[in-house]
């Protein structure tokens, strides 16, 4: 898959660079922050997102004025002129009907305004971190401080202080480099200042096409309630919440691209994964479970109990990314994941329990405690009830039963996991043979001493 670059001219004489990739109905991606078409394509994680978005569609991207390969001397920078950039690209390509996409909070006002003005052309509207009024993003004082900071140093892309893997941190550094190449600090500061002042409420009232709104529950830039309010204000909207606090789309790429394709009704050939191929290899299965989740709901109420679940999900998913785990499914009170190695699964389990302990120390009012159980074997791979790849069989059932046997803050494993991880530096305590529901013979279990590992 290769992108094709082209150029067009806006009605006020500015040269705009655009790129197309893929085949199928057009999906126009309006990037709401200065980008660089070539640098993004040459950056591994960014290209992976672009190619994923382009599955089953013709993806159209462009560099807004003042950035990337577009005119770097754009004259006046204003919201109305940034709309002209989008208008120039779709007019130049003669797109009579297309889906319009914006990922990130800066793109939302642009695509909302364009869609409201051209309902006959925009078939579907798709966005993440959307909002209606910039003044609701933060206080005037913090907004001014943000603009001042960006005007001096650029938009912060550190990952919001979350527990990220080394690869994720490298990707954030690559994003920072792209932004440095893309536009001057003056352009970046002007863009953020404008969008903190924007109000697209009147445009939202005119949105008539089907709209998909995705939003992170713990988003640090755009409060979750603003995305929810936006969805409530658009009649034909579908709202998809995410757990992550980081808005970077490549950190939740699979869920974003899957949600978009489901929304647009686009089917693509599934990518081969270990779980979608006949399972002839040994996998280590990990289950997590939140202690006393039903009692927590009764004690804390639905909203507070859900905060506990979100904290669990975020901790587990960050650990999976860092240690090569694949999330198979969310079980309601926990997560099931698979690993190609037992040592990777054990390192992930240790990281989860340590992160939970750190979280509870930082938030003593949140009663979060997790059980973890692991087993290894040759599971059977089939499509689950939702059409996604799932793992079944004795190996999976035993991992689940081991998790049920674990106590709060414990990691319990089967003997096969202990043997596969022999010599890797893990400390195991023999818990003896245990009767597990559904298994005729007792199973010898071992506890991993995660607090003592260095």
Secondary structure as UniProt FT lines:
FT   STRAND          4..9
FT   TURN            11..12
FT   STRAND          15..21
FT   STRAND          25..29
FT   HELIX           37..42
FT   HELIX           44..53
FT   TURN            54..56
FT   STRAND          57..62
FT   TURN            65..66
FT   TURN            68..69
FT   HELIX           79..92
FT   TURN            93..94
FT   STRAND          98..102
FT   HELIX           105..117
FT   TURN            119..121
FT   STRAND          122..128
FT   HELIX           134..136
FT   HELIX           140..153
FT   TURN            160..161
FT   HELIX           166..182
FT   HELIX           185..197
FT   HELIX           201..204
FT   TURN            205..206
FT   STRAND          210..216
FT   TURN            217..218
FT   HELIX           224..233
FT   TURN            235..236
FT   STRAND          237..242
FT   HELIX           249..252
FT   HELIX           253..264
FT   HELIX           274..276
FT   STRAND          283..290
FT   TURN            291..292
FT   HELIX           293..300
FT   HELIX           302..323
FT   STRAND          326..330
FT   STRAND          335..339
FT   HELIX           342..362
FT   TURN            364..365
FT   STRAND          370..377
FT   STRAND          380..383
FT   TURN            385..386
FT   STRAND          389..392
FT   HELIX           394..405
FT   TURN            408..409
FT   STRAND          411..414
FT   HELIX           415..420
FT   TURN            421..423
FT   STRAND          428..434
FT   TURN            437..438
FT   STRAND          443..448
FT   TURN            450..452
//
